[in-house]
Amino acid sequence: MEEYKNKLGSLANKLKTDAPKIPIQEVHPVKSSADEKEEEAQLNTWIPKGLLRRVKSYGIDKDLSLKDINILALTFFLDAKAPQVEP
């Protein structure tokens, strides 16, 4: 028991004399993406439930959001039907 008290006393003295070692945290600014995003607009459409299930299932399999799938599908469709004319 005496040895325990000595260890405890030496620990208390060590805590009093030693300066606390505080880790320094580095703060890094958030990097903005290099490519500027095009302004977005809302699209609201009604589609058959079966198609919605297929889209959601595809999104889960490929780890894509519904928004990403819609953008890819519309871009693919419009590129095939009416290629974009660059100014």
N, C-alpha and C positions, 0 to 999 in steps of 0.2 A: 504494500500500500504506500509505503514511503517513497519507493522508486516512482510510482505513478504520480505522486504529488510533485516530485522533483521535475519529471518530464513536463508536467502541466505548467509548473512555474517557469521553466525555461522557455516553453512555448509562448507564454504570456510576455516574457521579457523580449523575446525575439520579435513578436508582433509590435511591441511598443517602440523598439529601436529601428527596425528595418522599415524603409519607405515602401509603400505599396507599389507593386509593379502593375501599372495600368496599361493594357494594350492600346496602341494607337490605331484608330480605325481610319482607313483611307476612304475618302468619298470621291467617286468618279461620276462625272456627268453622264446622263443618258445620251447615247449616240443616236442621232436621227438617221433614218434610212437615207441612203444616197439618192434613190430615185423618188421623185415627188409623186405622190398619189393624186390621181385624178379626182375631182370633186364628185361626191356620190349623191345619188337621188334614190328615193324609195320606189320599190316595185311591189305591187300587191296583186297577186293573181290567184284565181281559183283553179285547182287541178284535181283530177280524179284521185280518190284515196289510194287506189292501187299503185298509181304512179308515185305518189308521195312516199308510200312504204318502200318502193324500189329505190327512190332517191336517198331516203334516210339510211337504208341498208347499205347502199353503195358508199355513202359518206362514212359510215362506221368502218366498213372494210378498208377504205382508202385513207382514213383519218382526215376527211375534208368536211368543212361546214356546209350547210345548205346554201349559204351565200356564195361560197367558193364554187360549188357545183353549178349553181345557176349562172355565174359569170362565165365559167368554162363552157357550159352548154350553149349559152347564147352567143358567145364569141365564135365557137366552132360552127354553129348554124349559120350565122351571118357571114363568116368568112367563106363558107362553102357556097352560099346563095348569092351574096353580093359583096365581093372583095372591097375592102376599104380603099378609097382613093385618097392618097396623101397630098396635101396642098403644096 
